[in-house]
């Protein structure tokens, strides 16, 4: 019997042929490759000697399967320049063929199962599972077949696209112009290849906040956001092994604008929904077009029911998840008079419509209720929906989960989902331009969700789609199998992704650039940057700009070494975002220098103003360069404004920051530019959280490093996240120890820098404790006065700065060595940095730079020294 090669989720990642690329040590594969350009014992010649094995899929199979089979045909040709024959009417004869089909839909596949030639153990009857294996003598006239069999429509489609990835075709070949390396031969390894069942049932993206960029691009290229555009979106989702879409809705109505769009989604095999505030499969724009009277169920229920009924009629038999209940028109909160009992009646009436229009019980149509913003308050106050309705829990629009199921709660038939954000329009400020979502943080928050049993729906707002290629890939891959990507493996994931797009030679460097660019952007989203973000006096601004410019220099150097065919993709995925963000940071730094020079009468004032204007002009040049790529393919995709915000909403156009000038004839005067303010600091000890001396675990609770999570270095947290709080921290309860040396006795302030995690338990707020030496641990609550809502200043500051800063006061009796202890109290607390001080600290945004120490070593930075 052939060896079983069972591959977990990460096998789908992005994996090039082993002979095309020698894996670098940092990116050792998490699972086996099964396609090579070299023949091996027992391997199947997909393409060899200039000939390709013929493809066959039964014409009785799902249309989406047949469509994907044509994609496979094109992909084989893309890799080898050999076009295989594809038949849907009769199985071809020949020494080798590829048989594609869905169990229960393909007579050929069913015959192989009945003859016990195809083992579908763990496949038949499962959700979205495929198996690929070689079968000898599958039918008369065929010596050997490579069989791709799926448990259902998407299972088969995923099997097809998994083979394409294994051949070296990136899912981003169209959306990011990633070139495919040509090979003369392709061989499929003997054995059994499968990804198993996805951990999360529905995994998708939401195109949102899509004007001006996506809207302008689609209008220019396709005449609008229509079925021509959506065909590319559907294919991308399936190649990434997702299955779910919320369509663009700013001025768009998926089911109404182009009647081909919903039919095409059903053909492809995409599960369609509508956003959290668009119930019953009808877009907000449809209400504007066809609705009458107010969007108010108390005063206009008959009209609303008629409107919703048409939405379910339009849905027909298309695979869908129906959004339930209602928010205010235009994603606004409901009015005060809309109470819980009324909303429960809304849901009951909607379910009655669903049952009447589908002619089957309402619980047989998937439904979702989004607990978004104030809707979560309704749930917390007692509003309930039927058990089969999925509860879609949400983040705070800034990547921090607001609520998770309580450990031990009775399972829901409809389960739980998460609505997450890579893009947002709202307070404290829009962020829509480029990626600001580091993978370590996405993983940490979505792991929190998965560990709490949230596995029915994961949907993420990706804005215009285009700038979010890497986080989209990660989100959907992680949703397939969260257990396959540990915190320590995120960097390796990024390297494999870079290798898939650009080959192995520069993958490690490209991955590091991608990770750093997202990390730097997450410190302060570009839309929130201004001249005052970082400290000029202490050199913090200069350090930030130096680091970003060094990244840009590295990215430019790689660009010069890549083959010409890869440079469009590289500019889109790597070079443009790095150059644009490095330039933006230098722009604001230069404006800060200019204003300071003007204050102190420096002769450099005018030159700095001119430099700032040049940097502003360069921002526009980089946008135009992007729009000219691939013969203008991406024109308008970078139209999003990002300079000149004055409040939460975006400016109509980018605006050059104000610069200062000296009065004519004014004499130069003042101190040299950038001199540190006198008496700014008396000293500190600054520690990166990951550089602890000792980690004390207890019971099931263990400390884990979260590499590269945070604004400066990495972070630490405790696992499992479902373990109950520590009732009384102290003694041998879980804690971290840091050996420090203090220069003097007396009061000490301990500042903890923590990821802006919310109280997902919805109880007292998440807590930790701190002590020095043998003093009693001091409890500190992260969330005192913090509520994730616009207008709450502690929350706005936490998400804008991407940190929660908490301080505890202590006293030491003697100078010399001491032990600082950070105690675990509640799960989910993520520590990034600790700073001890006995006086004023230098002004900074990121906090004082850490003393250089290694894990397990003493932090010897004495107070009074930097």
Phi, psi and omega in degrees: 000140183291150181296142179270122178249086183272117184252130177283183190307320188294346177299331182286346187295100143059040194249121179276168180295141181298332180276345178277336186209129174275118184298134177279153187305321183288347183234040177303137185296144176275352180203173187280144164281153176227008174235138180217163173265006177245139179288138177229166182303125176078002184284159184261125181280092177294315172221127178203143177060031180078006179237145180247142174298139179291148179255143176219131171223132184297136176297347178277352183285177181298141177304324179295326177292316180296321178297315179296328177298322175295324176297320178297318177303314180294323180293319177299318177294323180298322183278318191249350186065018175243126181263113179286154173289145177229126181236144174237003185250334180202137182295130182286155172264158179149170182294321179225137174221160174252120180255123184241132178182163181257132178302129181088350178240338182251115179302324181293314179296315180299324178294320179296323178293314182297326179277002180060028174270340180238122180271113180249025174301131182078004181243302184303132177082359181267172181265115170058046180250144173230161171224138173239125178205160179271138179233124177277142177047056184292334182196164180304134176086359180237123182283319183207145178230142163268116184258128172246106184239136180243151177289335180206184185306307183287332175303314179295316180299318179296324177298320178298310184288333175295320176297319178299316178298319180297330178285345180109015177268117180288141172303339183263021184300325180268313187287342177227012175058034180287122181286155178252128180287132182282138176231150180275338183213154176222128179235135178260127183294147175295157179122195185237125186238127180204155175259357184072197183267137178296144181290324180253130189291310181245124188228114188207182181233160180234116173278117189209163179054041198271004174251138011266347195290292183299320181298313180294320179296312183296321178296319181292321187266322187239357184087007179143177176277094190223190184296331178296317177290315186296332176303319178290323178295313181300314181298318179300313180302315182291321177296330177273004179062036167265177182211005195221142180217133160260121187280167177302140186222005175279095183078007183239150177223102189308313185279349188245329185291319183216107185296344177285337185298307180296324178295321180292321177301316180295322178295316180295326184104025179267130175280124183259144172224186170232163188295174187300341183242018180237088187285157168060039174061029177236134181283156175303323180296330179293325176295321178296327183277323190237350183283160178223135178081189185283153173278074187211118186285339178289324187251348187217040188293322182298315179296318181295319178297320179296318179297315181291324179300321179294328177298318179288326175296318179297324180298319181056230181263006181295138181294122189212160167240121188270125175285134185248170179067206180196151168246181176294159181299135180076030178064034177261159175298153175293157178288162187301328185284349179278102185259179185298315183297324178294316180295323177295324176293321177304312181296316180299318179292322178297318179294327177295319177297316180302314181296318182292322185276332180267348180061036174206160181307145184301328184288358176267359173250120181301135182224155181220139174243117184272120177273066187265131179049240187291343179296328175299326178297322177299316179297315181296334179269004171118356178294137180227154175235164181305153189296337181277351179279127178290131174272114181267102177281160190227160168272186181268019183078357181237019174088015180242119185294135184271325187206141175226157178301145178286140178300129179092354177298150176299131180299147175262141177299320180278348177067195184232152175228174176230133169253116188242166185229130164254355187207147181202145169244113181156182184284158358287348176194146172301147165222111191223352195278292184230174185293127176233027189241091179295138182299322181302323180286320176303313181298317183297317181287319181286332171296320176303315179297311184296319180295339177264014172087017179271099187217019179266315181220132164235118180230136184232134175285114184250013178060235182279000181076308192301316183283358190249029188302308183295309179296329176296312178304313183296315183302314182286323175295318180294325178296328180294316181208086181302329184288348184274348180234094177286167179303324182284353183253003182295319179297320178295323176301311182299322179292320177296321178296315178298322179294324179296322183278325192230007180084177191277338194300317183245015187300318181297316180292317180298318180298319180295321177296315179299317181293317182290321180299317178293322180296313180296319180293329182285340177302318179203113183301144186309323181293340180264351180293146166205183185295341183261004185300307183253162182282125176280319187296323184269359180088005181296317179301315182298321180295314180301314181292320178300317179295317182291321179292327175296322177296317179296321178297317177298316181296319179296320181297319179294320180304321181291338183266342183286152174297153184303325183295339183264356191284328175298312180299319181294320179296317181295314190272332188231299193292313181301308181299323180291312179298316183294319182283323174299318180296317181296317178297318180293327176302308183292327176297317181293322175298319178298317178297318180299314182293322179292321179297321180294322180299322186258011174068035183280142179291348179280356186305310184293319180296322178292322177297318179294321177298319179298318179296323179293321178293322176297318178295325180296327177302314178293324179296320179295321176298314181296324177297319177298314184294339180272353182300151173048044178068029179085017183302326186252026178305130180085351185292343177247032181282353185298126177289150183206000180236128175106019175299140173240345174205199189295326186276149182293149173287158179295322178222158174298147182227129177299129177300148179294135175241157184261159175222156177273144174301148180303128178082002180293134180284148175289139181204176172093175180283160177302144182300133173085007179294136180301142178295134182295139178069024184289334184206148173255355177127167183195166164241121183243128187231127168288137187302325185289347182264048179285158177277322184210138173247123180256115177262161179205133180059225181280351188273126177230152175272140177226139172284143176243087188304134173067011177272123176125180187279336184241291180243235177254190182221175175223152175204175180251151180221151002286154180286351180266358179292143182293162178301155173280116188296318184220091181298141180145170179062238181261014178290162187301129177200164174251145177241139177232120176278129183226163174235124181253139186281341183206160176281165175123193183295144178225129173264132176248114179260125178256127176260117187235145175303147186284045177299141177265169177281083182291349176275347182053047179237249188270354194097147180283142187230156169221179177219153181228143172212158172242126183059235188257014179291161179293137180300136176267124177283137177228132180258124180295333197245017175300118180077003183256128176221132185284075180208149179301136182099343176276108189294319177300320178292316180301319178293320182297316183281327178294320182267354180055042179198149164248125182249121180234145183234137172237150183252136183223175178217134177244140185278335185221156169284166177112203184285143178215169176238117174271132181239130176250116189259136173284131173239298180252151175290160173087354177285126183244112182266130180252325189198152175229135178230125176254137180213153176240024178185192182294140177266153175297145179296135179197162175263317184272355185090160181303140179299143184286147169293147183279108176221159177258162177306132178085000179255156180289141173272108191260004182297113183278149173301142181097356179231152177247000000 
